[in-house]
Amino acid sequence: MLQIDNLRKTFDGTKSERRSRVVAVDDLSLRVEEGQMFTLLGPSGCGKTTTLRCVAGLEHPDRGEIVVGDRPLFSDKRGIRLAANERGLGMVFQSYAIWPHMNVLKNVAFPLEVLPRSKRLPKKEIRARVERVLAVVQLEKMADRPATNLSGGQQQRLALARALVMEPPLLLLDEPLSNLDAKLREEMRFELKRLQRELNITAVYVTHDQVEALAMSNRIAVMRDGRVEQVGRPREIYERPSSRFVADFIGTSNFIDGTIESHETGDIYLVGTPQGRIRGSSSADLPVGEKVAVSIRPEYVDVQKGAAPTSDVVGRWSGVVQTRAFLGESVDHVIRVGELELRARCHPSLSFPPDTEVTVTLQEKMCSLIPVGE
């Protein structure tokens, strides 16, 4: 559906910057399949919004190619540069950008009413399409209400309806939930996901919120400094990060420095660390002696009261609880093992006070090995 190849976008640097151009998107390539919710995730300044604006036609890339379906929107090699209003894409902005002087119905109808006369639909058909879209976003009973009298969640749905009414081949969403409070934002995640699946919408979603990306996406591209660090399904990104940056950015992770001692079976390696040996997995071919970081999420660190009866069991160590925090659905413990501090996330029924001796067991299937420097 969407193909981006070798996209590059630079901006003028400030006077204090030595470089004359600042690279926002650096040779980026992506493919979004039809019907996917594809998320660009990363910290501020990583290039995710610039990439989205290049697809929308709101920024002009320096080079590369952007194709939606079989229709090229931009190609420096072929001399193609369609304006934003010629691309036929839907876009929902962070600020919603609804018209305050119009009611709900007129806000949604506006994009259809300003089309060139040759492409404009009859008034009756415009009305029917608007009513159909309002029903989809559950605003049909508010059609005559002034747009300014809507709640934040209703305004978000109105902005979505205005984008959907054009029946675009691709929907672009630029952090549309960031202005909502936490509870409403969680509700709207499920609402957006429901609409996307029911209508089989192909969408590119930009966010810096890791939970949002994991909850809503079919695939995620984690970006850093204008480049894609890793692309994959949410569970793959979370459980099998390909770099320390991805593991650190997506949620919380423990990092344990070690050295490859042996390659066991398949993608399983035995790693030596100052705390003891661990088994972990990697799709890369790691030679004996290579330095790695073992990444494991806190929820995959099991905790039992009492010191380990023996110290030679792989991935099972004795430690002492340093502190704990009750988080509602879980209790986080910080446990010192030698010079290492491990975070373990336990069921709320398990809570060990500070100075308690415990045994930690690292679930080896959930230990990912990341070569040092990646």
C-alpha positions as CSV (number, residue, x, y, z in Angstrom):
1,M,0.0,0.0,0.0
2,L,2.7,2.5,1.1
3,Q,6.2,2.2,-0.1
4,I,8.9,4.6,1.0
5,D,12.4,4.2,-0.5
6,N,15.6,6.0,0.5
7,L,13.8,9.1,1.8
8,R,16.0,12.0,2.9
9,K,14.9,15.3,4.3
10,T,17.1,18.1,5.7
11,F,16.4,21.5,7.1
12,D,18.5,24.7,7.4
13,G,20.7,24.6,10.6
14,T,20.7,27.4,13.1
15,K,23.6,29.9,13.4
16,S,25.0,28.0,16.4
17,E,25.2,24.8,14.4
18,R,28.3,24.2,12.4
19,R,26.5,22.2,9.7
20,S,24.6,24.2,7.1
21,R,21.9,21.4,7.0
22,V,20.3,19.3,9.7
23,V,19.3,15.8,8.7
24,A,15.7,15.0,9.9
25,V,15.1,11.8,7.8
26,D,18.2,9.9,6.7
27,D,17.8,7.4,3.9
28,L,14.6,5.8,5.3
29,S,12.9,2.9,3.6
30,L,9.6,1.4,4.8
31,R,6.7,-0.7,3.5
32,V,3.2,-0.6,4.9
33,E,0.8,-3.4,3.8
34,E,-2.9,-2.8,3.1
35,G,-5.1,-2.9,6.2
36,Q,-2.2,-2.3,8.6
37,M,-2.0,0.1,11.5
38,F,1.7,1.0,11.1
39,T,3.3,3.1,13.9
40,L,6.3,5.3,13.7
41,L,7.6,5.4,17.3
42,G,10.5,7.3,18.7
43,P,11.7,10.2,20.9
44,S,11.2,13.8,20.0
45,G,13.5,14.8,17.1
46,C,13.9,11.3,15.7
47,G,12.2,12.2,12.4
48,K,8.8,10.4,12.7
49,T,6.6,13.5,12.2
50,T,8.8,14.7,9.4
51,T,8.4,11.4,7.6
52,L,4.6,11.6,8.0
53,R,4.5,15.1,6.7
54,C,6.6,14.1,3.7
55,V,4.0,11.4,2.9
56,A,1.2,14.0,3.3
57,G,2.9,16.5,1.0
58,L,3.4,19.1,3.8
59,E,7.2,18.7,3.5
60,H,9.2,18.3,0.3
61,P,11.9,15.6,0.7
62,D,15.4,16.2,-0.7
63,R,15.3,12.8,-2.4
64,G,13.7,9.4,-2.4
65,E,10.4,8.0,-3.5
66,I,6.9,7.7,-1.9
67,V,4.3,5.5,-3.6
68,V,0.7,4.8,-2.4
69,G,-0.8,1.8,-4.2
70,D,0.5,2.1,-7.7
71,R,0.5,5.9,-7.6
72,P,3.8,7.7,-7.0
73,L,3.4,10.8,-4.9
74,F,7.0,11.9,-4.8
75,S,10.1,10.8,-6.8
76,D,13.1,12.9,-7.4
77,K,14.4,10.5,-10.1
78,R,11.1,10.7,-12.0
79,G,10.5,14.4,-11.3
80,I,7.2,13.7,-9.5
81,R,6.1,16.0,-6.7
82,L,2.3,16.0,-6.1
83,A,0.9,18.8,-3.9
84,A,-0.8,17.8,-0.6
85,N,-4.3,18.5,-2.0
86,E,-3.6,16.3,-5.0
87,R,-2.6,13.2,-3.0
88,G,-6.1,12.3,-1.7
89,L,-4.8,11.2,1.7
90,G,-6.6,11.6,5.1
91,M,-4.8,13.3,8.0
92,V,-5.6,13.8,11.6
93,F,-3.5,16.3,13.4
94,Q,-2.4,16.5,17.1
95,S,-4.5,19.7,17.5
96,Y,-7.6,18.2,15.6
97,A,-7.8,21.5,13.5
98,I,-11.6,21.5,13.5
99,W,-13.5,24.6,12.3
100,P,-14.9,26.3,15.4
101,H,-17.6,28.3,13.6
102,M,-19.2,25.2,12.0
103,N,-21.3,22.5,13.6
104,V,-20.3,18.8,13.5
105,L,-22.1,18.0,10.2
106,K,-20.6,20.9,8.4
107,N,-17.1,20.2,9.7
108,V,-17.2,16.7,8.2
109,A,-18.8,17.8,5.0
110,F,-16.4,20.6,4.3
111,P,-13.6,18.5,2.6
112,L,-16.2,17.2,0.1
113,E,-17.7,20.6,-0.5
114,V,-14.4,22.3,-1.5
115,L,-13.4,19.7,-4.0
116,P,-13.1,20.9,-7.6
117,R,-16.4,21.1,-9.3
118,S,-15.5,18.2,-11.7
119,K,-14.9,15.9,-8.6
120,R,-17.6,17.3,-6.3
121,L,-20.5,14.9,-5.4
122,P,-24.2,15.9,-5.5
123,K,-25.4,17.5,-2.2
124,K,-27.6,14.5,-1.4
125,E,-24.7,12.1,-1.8
126,I,-22.5,14.3,0.4
127,R,-25.1,14.3,3.1
128,A,-25.5,10.5,2.9
129,R,-21.7,10.0,3.1
130,V,-21.3,12.4,6.1
131,E,-24.2,10.7,8.0
132,R,-22.6,7.3,7.4
133,V,-19.2,8.4,8.7
134,L,-20.8,10.1,11.8
135,A,-22.6,6.9,12.6
136,V,-19.3,5.0,12.4
137,V,-17.6,7.3,14.9
138,Q,-20.8,7.5,17.0
139,L,-21.5,11.2,16.6
140,E,-24.7,10.9,14.5
141,K,-26.8,12.4,17.4
142,M,-24.6,15.4,17.6
143,A,-24.6,16.4,13.9
144,D,-26.1,19.9,14.7
145,R,-24.0,20.6,17.7
146,P,-21.4,23.4,17.5
147,A,-17.9,21.8,17.2
148,T,-16.7,23.9,20.2
149,N,-19.3,22.2,22.4
150,L,-17.8,18.8,22.1
151,S,-15.5,17.1,24.7
152,G,-11.9,16.3,23.9
153,G,-12.7,12.7,22.9
154,Q,-15.7,13.8,20.7
155,Q,-13.5,16.4,19.0
156,Q,-10.9,13.7,18.3
157,R,-13.6,11.5,16.7
158,L,-14.8,14.5,14.7
159,A,-11.3,15.0,13.3
160,L,-11.2,11.3,12.4
161,A,-14.6,11.5,10.7
162,R,-13.5,14.4,8.6
163,A,-10.5,12.4,7.4
164,L,-12.6,9.3,6.8
165,V,-15.3,11.0,4.8
166,M,-12.9,11.4,1.9
167,E,-12.5,7.6,1.8
168,P,-8.7,7.9,1.5
169,P,-6.5,5.0,0.5
170,L,-4.2,5.9,3.4
171,L,-4.9,7.6,6.8
172,L,-2.1,9.6,8.5
173,L,-2.4,10.2,12.2
174,D,0.0,12.6,14.0
175,E,-0.2,12.0,17.7
176,P,-4.0,12.5,17.7
177,L,-4.4,11.3,21.4
178,S,-1.7,13.4,23.0
179,N,-4.1,16.2,24.1
180,L,-6.5,13.8,26.0
181,D,-6.3,12.9,29.6
182,A,-4.9,9.5,30.6
183,K,-8.3,7.7,31.0
184,L,-9.8,9.1,27.8
185,R,-6.6,8.4,25.9
186,E,-6.9,4.7,26.9
187,E,-10.5,4.6,25.8
188,M,-9.7,6.2,22.4
189,R,-6.9,3.7,21.7
190,F,-9.4,0.9,21.7
191,E,-11.9,3.1,19.7
192,L,-9.4,3.9,17.0
193,K,-8.2,0.3,16.8
194,R,-11.8,-0.9,16.5
195,L,-12.5,1.5,13.7
196,Q,-9.3,0.7,11.9
197,R,-10.1,-3.0,11.9
198,E,-13.8,-2.8,11.1
199,L,-13.2,-0.4,8.2
200,N,-10.0,-2.1,7.1
201,I,-8.2,1.2,7.1
202,T,-4.5,1.4,6.2
203,A,-3.0,3.9,8.6
204,V,0.4,5.3,9.6
205,Y,0.4,6.5,13.2
206,V,3.0,8.7,14.8
207,T,3.6,8.6,18.5
208,H,6.2,8.8,21.2
209,D,4.0,6.8,23.6
210,Q,5.3,3.2,23.8
211,V,2.2,1.8,25.4
212,E,0.0,3.4,22.7
213,A,2.2,1.9,20.0
214,L,2.2,-1.6,21.5
215,A,-1.6,-1.5,22.1
216,M,-2.7,-0.3,18.7
217,S,-0.2,-1.4,16.0
218,N,0.1,-4.3,13.7
219,R,3.7,-3.3,13.1
220,I,6.0,-0.7,14.6
221,A,9.1,1.1,13.3
222,V,11.3,2.4,16.1
223,M,13.1,5.5,14.9
224,R,16.3,7.1,16.0
225,D,18.1,10.1,14.5
226,G,16.2,9.9,11.3
227,R,16.7,6.2,10.7
228,V,14.7,3.1,11.4
229,E,16.3,1.2,14.3
230,Q,14.0,-1.9,14.2
231,V,10.7,-2.9,12.5
232,G,8.5,-5.7,13.7
233,R,5.3,-6.7,15.4
234,P,4.7,-5.2,18.9
235,R,5.5,-8.4,20.8
236,E,8.7,-8.9,18.7
237,I,9.8,-5.3,19.4
238,Y,9.1,-5.7,23.1
239,E,10.5,-9.1,23.7
240,R,13.3,-9.3,21.1
241,P,14.8,-5.8,20.8
242,S,17.6,-5.7,18.3
243,S,19.5,-2.9,20.0
244,R,20.1,-1.5,23.4
245,F,18.3,1.7,22.3
246,V,15.1,-0.2,21.4
247,A,15.2,-2.2,24.6
248,D,15.7,0.9,26.7
249,F,13.1,3.0,24.9
250,I,10.3,0.4,24.8
251,G,9.3,0.0,28.4
252,T,11.7,-0.9,31.2
253,S,14.6,-3.4,30.8
254,N,17.4,-4.8,32.8
255,F,20.8,-4.9,31.1
256,I,23.5,-7.4,32.3
257,D,27.0,-7.1,30.7
258,G,28.5,-10.5,29.8
259,T,30.6,-12.5,27.3
260,I,29.6,-15.4,25.1
261,E,31.0,-18.6,26.5
262,S,29.4,-21.1,24.1
263,H,26.8,-21.6,21.4
264,E,24.4,-24.3,22.6
265,T,21.4,-25.2,20.3
266,G,19.6,-23.1,17.7
267,D,19.7,-19.4,18.7
268,I,20.6,-20.2,22.4
269,Y,23.9,-19.0,23.8
270,L,25.6,-19.4,27.2
271,V,26.8,-16.1,28.6
272,G,29.2,-15.5,31.5
273,T,28.6,-12.5,33.7
274,P,30.1,-11.2,37.0
275,Q,26.9,-12.4,38.7
276,G,26.9,-15.9,37.2
277,R,26.0,-17.6,33.9
278,I,22.9,-16.9,31.9
279,R,21.3,-18.5,28.8
280,G,19.9,-16.1,26.2
281,S,18.9,-16.0,22.6
282,S,20.0,-14.1,19.5
283,S,19.3,-14.4,15.8
284,A,22.8,-13.1,15.1
285,D,25.8,-15.3,14.8
286,L,27.8,-14.5,18.0
287,P,31.3,-15.9,18.3
288,V,32.8,-17.1,21.6
289,G,34.4,-14.2,23.5
290,E,32.1,-11.5,22.1
291,K,30.8,-8.9,24.5
292,V,27.1,-8.7,24.8
293,A,24.4,-7.1,26.9
294,V,21.7,-9.4,28.2
295,S,18.3,-7.6,28.1
296,I,15.4,-9.0,30.2
297,R,12.1,-7.2,31.1
298,P,11.3,-6.9,34.9
299,E,8.2,-9.1,34.5
300,Y,10.4,-12.1,33.4
301,V,12.5,-11.9,36.6
302,D,11.0,-14.4,39.0
303,V,11.5,-13.8,42.8
304,Q,11.3,-16.2,45.7
305,K,12.0,-15.6,49.3
306,G,15.2,-17.0,50.6
307,A,18.7,-17.2,49.2
308,A,19.4,-19.7,46.4
309,P,20.5,-23.1,47.8
310,T,23.3,-23.4,45.3
311,S,25.1,-20.8,43.2
312,D,25.9,-23.0,40.1
313,V,22.4,-23.0,38.5
314,V,22.4,-21.1,35.3
315,G,20.2,-17.9,35.5
316,R,19.4,-18.4,39.2
317,W,21.1,-16.0,41.7
318,S,20.8,-14.9,45.3
319,G,20.1,-11.2,46.0
320,V,18.8,-8.7,48.6
321,V,15.8,-6.5,48.1
322,Q,16.8,-2.8,48.1
323,T,13.4,-1.1,47.7
324,R,9.9,-1.8,46.4
325,A,7.1,0.2,44.8
326,F,3.4,-0.7,44.7
327,L,2.0,0.1,41.2
328,G,-1.6,-1.2,41.6
329,E,-1.5,-4.2,39.2
330,S,2.1,-5.1,40.2
331,V,4.9,-4.5,42.7
332,D,8.3,-3.5,41.5
333,H,11.3,-4.7,43.5
334,V,14.9,-3.4,43.1
335,I,17.2,-6.3,44.0
336,R,20.9,-6.1,44.4
337,V,22.9,-9.1,43.1
338,G,26.6,-8.4,43.7
339,E,27.3,-5.1,42.1
340,L,24.2,-5.4,39.8
341,E,20.7,-3.9,40.5
342,L,17.9,-5.9,38.9
343,R,14.3,-4.7,38.7
344,A,11.6,-7.5,39.1
345,R,7.9,-6.9,38.5
346,C,5.8,-9.2,40.6
347,H,2.1,-10.0,41.2
348,P,0.7,-7.6,43.8
349,S,0.2,-10.6,46.2
350,L,4.1,-10.9,46.3
351,S,5.8,-8.0,48.2
352,F,9.2,-8.4,49.8
353,P,10.3,-5.7,52.2
354,P,13.8,-4.1,51.9
355,D,16.7,-6.3,53.2
356,T,14.9,-9.5,52.4
357,E,17.2,-12.2,51.0
358,V,15.6,-13.6,47.8
359,T,16.4,-15.9,44.9
360,V,15.9,-14.4,41.4
361,T,15.4,-16.6,38.3
362,L,15.8,-15.1,34.9
363,Q,13.5,-16.7,32.3
364,E,16.0,-17.7,29.7
365,K,13.5,-17.7,26.8
366,M,13.0,-14.0,27.5
367,C,16.7,-13.1,27.7
368,S,17.8,-11.3,24.5
369,L,21.4,-10.9,23.6
370,I,22.5,-7.6,22.2
371,P,26.1,-7.2,20.9
372,V,27.8,-4.3,22.7
373,G,27.7,-1.1,20.6
374,E,24.4,-1.8,19.0
